[in-house]
Amino acid sequence: MFNWYETGNHLFLMAQWMLALTLALFAKDRDKAITLSSRFLIGTVFALASLWKWISPDFASGSFFNFFFLHDFRMGPVAPLFSSLQLEDIRHNAQAVMALSKQPTEVLLYLKSDPVIPIVSRYLALGAGILETLVAVLFLLPSRQLSGWRDASLMVFVCGTYLIAPVSVFGVLLSAMGFAQAQHGLTRLGYLVLFFVVQVMGWRLWLVSVN
């Protein structure tokens, strides 16, 4: 509690969902309580996330993605797929950023890059903002007729984000929450497949980055 800023965001969401599931055990209709709690938690999280993205200049400009593509191994294995940047360059950048953090004075740091990375970063930032806004709206609207669109938007987000960036814990949590609110058996099967595939991809990308 006293070091909340060092805690992963997914842990806050997980704690809130566990609380919601516990309270649902005391509800008259447990299934409905779990469904509504999962759906509204997903909608609220995406609403806040999309709001942060739209009002943050660093994210809206693509600077956030650009910086992480260049030095962070969670995104590093993806950069060589669309640019001339290699894993050796990303390792060099990561070491330079680490060395800079230990400098007692300000210094100018140049990172190895590629002209295409800032362009891709800007489009990714725009796409992420639009997709997260869409997920938020679909999950917060009460209409049952939107259930298929809700699940499709969340699955696209999980696939587009956590099958590329090996931050698998959040993807696994969202897949489990999506499963809990899904209305159809086939949709639940889709979330179950995502639950395991995201973990496998996370480990594969992590192994690529460390090797």
N, C-alpha and C positions, 0 to 999 in steps of 0.2 A: 504493500500500500504506500509506503514511504518512497519507494523507487519506481513509481508507476511509469515514468518516462523511459525506463529501460525494459519494460515489459512489452512483448509482442502484441500487436493489435488484436490478433486472433484470440488471445487468451481472455481479453475482456468480453468479446462476443461469445466465446465458449461458456464463460461464467454466467452471462445473462441467459443464454439458452438453457443451461443446466438448471438455473433457477426457474425458468418458465416451465420446463418439463416437470420439475418437482411440484410446482403449484398445480399443474395439470392433473396430477394424480389425485387431487382433492376435488376436481371438477365433476359435475354430474355427467357431462359428455367429454370423456378424456380425449377421444380422437379429434373432436372439433376444437378443443382447447389447444392441443398440440399443433394442429394444422394452422389455426389462426396465429398462435404465438410465433411459429416458425416463419410464416408468411410476412407478418408485420415486422418482425426483427430483421428479416432480409431487406424488406422495403425501406425501413428506417436507416439501416446501415448504408445502403446504396444511395439514399437521398443525401445523407450527410457527406458521404465520400464524393459524390458528384458535385455537391455544393462547394466543398473544399477545392476540388479541381478547377471549377470555373472561376473562383475568386483568387486563386493562387497564381501570380504571374510566372513563377518558376515552372509550374506544371503546364500552364496554358501555352507557354512559349515553346515547350518541348525541351527546355533545359534540363528538367528532371531526368527524362529518358536518355538524353544525350550524355549526361554525366555518368549514369549507371551503365550505359552500353560501353563506355570507355574504360571503366575501372572496376566494376563490380562483377564478380564471377557468377552471381545469381542471374545476370543478364548477359554476361560475357560470351558464353557459348553460342548465343544467337547472332551477335554482331558479325562473325565471319561468314554467316549465311548470305548476307546481302551487301557486304562491303569487303574491301581489301584488308581490313584489320584482321590480324591473326591472334591466337591465344597468347603467343609470346608478347605481342604488343600490349595486350590487356594486363598480363602479369607485370610488365614494365610500368604501366600506368598505375597499377595498384600499389606497387612498391614505392613509386614516386609520391603518391598521395599519402601513404603511410609515413614516409620520411618527412613530408611537409607538416604533418600533424605533430611531429616531434620537434619542429624548428622553434626556437625561442623568438625569432624575429620573422617578419613578413618577407617572403621571397616570391618571385614570379615563377610559375610552374607551367611548362608546356607538356601536354599529353599527346601521344600519338593518336591520330584520328583519320577520318576519311570524309570527304565532302558530302557523301550521301547520308551519313549518320544523322546530322542535324535535320535533314529533310524528312527522313523516316521518323525521327523522334517527334517532329511537329505533327505529322499525320497520325501517329500512334496516340499522342496526347489528345488530339481532337476526337479520334475514334473512341478512346476510352471514356472521355467525358460524355459523349452522346450515348454510348451503350449503357453506362452506369445510370444515366438519367432515365433511359428507357426502362431498365430493370426496376428502378425505384417507382416509377409511375405505374407500371403494370402490377407490381406486388402490393401497392398501397390502395389501388382502386378496388372496390368491393365486388365487382361483377364476377360471377362464377364462369361466365362465358370467356373470360380472359385467361383461364387456367392454362390452356395450351400455349398461349403466347408468353405467359409468365415463365413456364418451364423452358420453352425454347430460348428465351432471352438469357436466362440464367445459365443454361448449358453452353450457349455460345460464349458467354463471358468466361466461364470456367475453362472451356477448351482453348479459347483465344489467349488466355492469360497464363494459366498454370500448366499447360502442356508446353509452353515456351519458356517461361521463367520458373526455375525450380524452387518456388516458394510454395511447396506442396501442402503445407499444413492448412493454410487458409482455403485452398481449393478443396481439400478433403472435408473441412468443416462445412463449407457452403454446399457441397454435394450431399452431405448427411442431412442438413437442414432442408434442402430441396426435396430430398426423399421423404422427409417427415410431413411436408405439406402437399405432396403430389396427390392428385385425385385418381389417377389411372395406373393399373398394374404395369403396363408397358413403359410408362414414364418413370415409374419407380425403378424398373429394371435399368433404364438408361442412367439414372442417378447412381445406381449401385455399380454399374460398369465404370462410370466416371470416378467414383470413390477409389477404386483400385488402380485405374489407369493413371490418374494424377500422381499417385504415390510412386508407381513404377517409373514414370517419366521424370519425376523429381530426383529420384536416385540416379537415373541414367545421366541427366544433365550435371548433377553434382559430381559424378565420377569423371565426366569429361573435363570439368573445370579444375579438379584437383590433379588430374594427370597431364 
